[in-house]
Amino acid sequence: MTKSPDAGRTRQALREATMASHDRVDALFADFPLDNARDYADFLSAHSRALSALEPAAQPDQTRMPFLAQDLAALGVAPPQSLSLESAGGDGYRWGLLYALEGSRLGGAFLARRVGPGLPSAYLSATHDKGEWLAFQRALDGAAAEGGEGWLNDAVQGALAAFALFAAGAAAQKAMAHG
């Protein structure tokens, strides 16, 4: 296979290609307060709707659904129905899904500090250990280098699909919570 011209810059290329979708998801989730049990349960439920569809397709090394289910159970909330991931592509697509999921772990560290006292935070606290984010970026670059023609486009489509699923989870949860 030929090397991708974007090897070494894969994370940055994905970031640039998905920035508008990422910003949209951030804006949707910014409306969920994390300091009280009801709103925080809505936030977790919205994430659960997306994550339960994404993790089986992305196959991350470390899943976070068990932590999310644990936090929901601690709040007395059953996990909501999973959304559907419309299309699953090849290796590049899967890496795009992984890019979005691993990036959300970075955001979790910031959000965990906003969780109200006494509320469970196993999901948001399931962040990267030292060196894991760098190792992921290296693996992403390696996959891009081996992926050949079209790999990066597939990865962008996977990342966009992941962001769209998180956005749909937020919208569905807001509709359920507010009628």
C-alpha positions in Angstrom: 0.0 0.0 0.0 1.1 3.5 -0.6 1.7 5.9 2.2 -0.9 8.6 2.8 0.4 12.1 2.1 -1.2 13.1 5.4 0.7 10.6 7.6 2.1 12.6 10.5 -0.7 15.1 10.3 -3.7 12.8 10.5 -5.1 14.2 13.8 -4.7 17.7 12.6 -6.3 16.9 9.2 -9.3 15.2 11.0 -9.6 18.2 13.4 -9.7 20.7 10.6 -12.2 18.6 8.5 -14.6 18.1 11.4 -14.2 21.4 13.4 -17.7 22.6 12.5 -19.3 19.4 13.6 -17.3 19.2 16.7 -18.2 22.8 17.6 -21.9 22.0 17.0 -21.7 19.0 19.4 -19.9 21.1 22.0 -22.6 23.8 21.8 -25.4 21.2 22.2 -23.9 19.7 25.2 -23.0 23.0 26.8 -26.8 23.4 27.4 -26.7 20.5 29.9 -25.8 21.6 33.4 -23.7 19.0 35.3 -24.3 20.3 38.8 -27.6 18.6 39.6 -28.7 15.0 39.3 -31.6 15.5 36.9 -29.7 17.5 34.3 -26.6 15.5 34.7 -28.6 12.3 34.1 -29.9 13.9 30.9 -26.3 14.6 29.8 -25.3 11.0 30.5 -28.3 9.6 28.8 -27.6 11.7 25.7 -24.0 10.3 25.6 -25.3 6.8 26.2 -27.5 7.0 23.1 -24.5 7.7 21.0 -21.7 5.8 22.8 -23.7 2.5 22.8 -23.8 2.6 19.0 -20.3 3.9 18.5 -18.2 1.6 20.7 -19.2 -1.6 19.0 -18.4 -0.2 15.6 -15.2 1.6 16.6 -13.9 -1.2 18.9 -11.8 1.0 21.2 -9.1 -0.6 23.4 -10.9 0.8 26.4 -14.6 1.0 26.4 -16.5 3.6 28.5 -20.0 2.2 28.3 -19.6 0.2 31.5 -18.7 3.4 33.3 -21.6 5.3 31.8 -24.0 2.6 32.7 -22.6 2.6 36.2 -23.2 6.4 36.6 -26.7 6.2 35.2 -27.5 3.3 37.6 -26.1 5.4 40.5 -28.6 8.1 39.5 -31.4 5.6 39.3 -31.8 6.0 35.5 -32.0 3.2 33.0 -29.8 3.5 29.9 -31.9 4.9 27.0 -32.3 3.1 23.6 -29.2 3.2 21.5 -29.2 5.3 18.3 -28.2 3.5 15.1 -25.0 4.1 13.3 -26.2 4.5 9.7 -23.2 3.2 7.8 -20.1 1.4 8.8 -17.2 1.7 6.5 -13.8 0.2 6.4 -10.6 0.7 8.4 -10.4 4.5 7.8 -14.0 5.0 8.9 -13.4 3.0 12.1 -10.4 5.1 12.8 -12.5 8.3 12.3 -14.9 6.9 14.9 -12.0 6.2 17.2 -10.7 9.8 16.7 -14.0 11.2 17.9 -14.3 8.8 20.8 -10.7 9.3 22.0 -11.1 13.0 21.7 -14.2 12.9 23.9 -12.1 11.3 26.6 -10.0 14.4 26.6 -13.1 16.6 27.0 -14.3 14.3 29.8 -11.4 15.4 32.0 -12.5 19.0 31.7 -16.2 18.2 32.2 -15.5 15.9 35.2 -14.6 19.1 37.2 -18.1 20.5 36.5 -20.0 17.5 37.9 -21.9 18.4 41.1 -20.7 17.2 44.5 -21.8 13.7 45.3 -22.7 12.9 41.7 -21.1 9.9 40.1 -18.4 10.6 37.6 -16.8 7.3 36.5 -17.6 8.0 32.8 -16.2 11.5 32.6 -13.2 10.4 34.8 -12.3 7.6 32.4 -9.6 9.7 30.7 -6.3 8.8 29.1 -3.4 7.6 31.3 -0.1 9.3 30.7 1.1 8.7 27.2 -2.1 7.2 25.9 -3.2 10.2 23.8 0.2 10.4 22.2 0.2 6.6 21.6 -3.3 6.9 19.9 -2.1 9.7 17.7 0.9 7.6 16.6 -1.3 4.6 15.9 -3.7 6.9 13.9 -0.7 8.2 11.9 0.4 4.6 11.3 -3.0 3.5 10.1 -3.2 6.5 7.8 0.3 5.7 6.3 -0.8 2.1 5.6 -4.4 3.0 4.6 -3.7 4.2 1.1 -5.8 6.2 -1.3 -9.1 7.3 0.2 -8.3 6.3 3.8 -8.3 9.9 5.1 -11.6 10.6 3.4 -13.1 7.5 5.0 -11.7 8.6 8.4 -13.3 12.0 8.0 -16.6 10.4 7.2 -16.3 8.2 10.4 -15.5 11.2 12.6 -18.4 13.2 11.1 -20.7 10.2 11.7 -19.6 10.0 15.3 -20.2 13.7 15.9 -23.6 13.5 14.2 -24.5 10.6 16.5 -23.5 12.7 19.6 -25.6 15.6 18.2 -28.6 13.3 17.6 -28.2 11.9 21.2 -28.3 15.4 22.6 -31.3 16.4 20.5 -33.2 13.2 21.4 -32.5 13.6 25.1 -33.6 17.3 25.1 -36.8 16.3 23.3 -37.5 13.6 25.9 -36.7 15.8 28.9 -38.6 18.9 27.7 -41.5 17.3 25.8 
